[in-house]
Amino acid sequence: MTRSTQPCVPSADTARHCAQYLTFSLGGEMFGIGILTIKEIIEFHEVTTVPMMPHAVRGVINLRGAVVPVVDLQARFGRPPRPVTKRTCIVIVELGANSEMPVVGVVVDGVSEVLDITAADIEPAPAFGAKLRTDFIAGMAKVRERFVILLSVEHVLAIDELAALAGERQLAAIDLA
């Protein structure tokens, strides 16, 4: 993992406010998550499946004695899961003490770098035409002539919504029986 060569320079101008984002690839697109929510990045290893979980939850892992759910972002975005490669890893995200699940792992195709992005380089989420739900997008950053989709982790990893999806799957299975 490398860092951007253009560090943020503090200034009184709020438009120049800067934040760091961990960037990663997923399905050929570049995404970013605020670095302050990232706990660690681990190599992808066996995930224990849990019955009746939503399609987007691959299962759980044991992280130093703690059970951590692992969300497949591709599936969460309504896309088919990607095959695991040598670059596939799990980004451990801290959602906060007020969340039902304070720590969640997300499967990504590969981690790229930590970038310093100024507020002036971030545009709001598009109102239409995005391949993702607009509430999943915190903003669109232009970095080196390419867009990076900055994710709103509190919406993407909303455990109550994932649990509701699991409930819908259980009801559908009962209806089919």
Secondary structure, 3 states (H helix, E strand, C coil): CEECCCCCCCCCCHHHCEEEEEEEEECCEEEEEEHHHEEEEEECCCCECCCCCCCCEEEEEEECCEEEEEEEHHHHCCCCCCCCCCCCEEEEEECCCCCCCCEEEEEECEEEEEEEEEHHHEECCCCCCCCCCHHHEEEEEEECCEEEEEECHHHHCCHHHHHHHHHHHHHHHHHHC
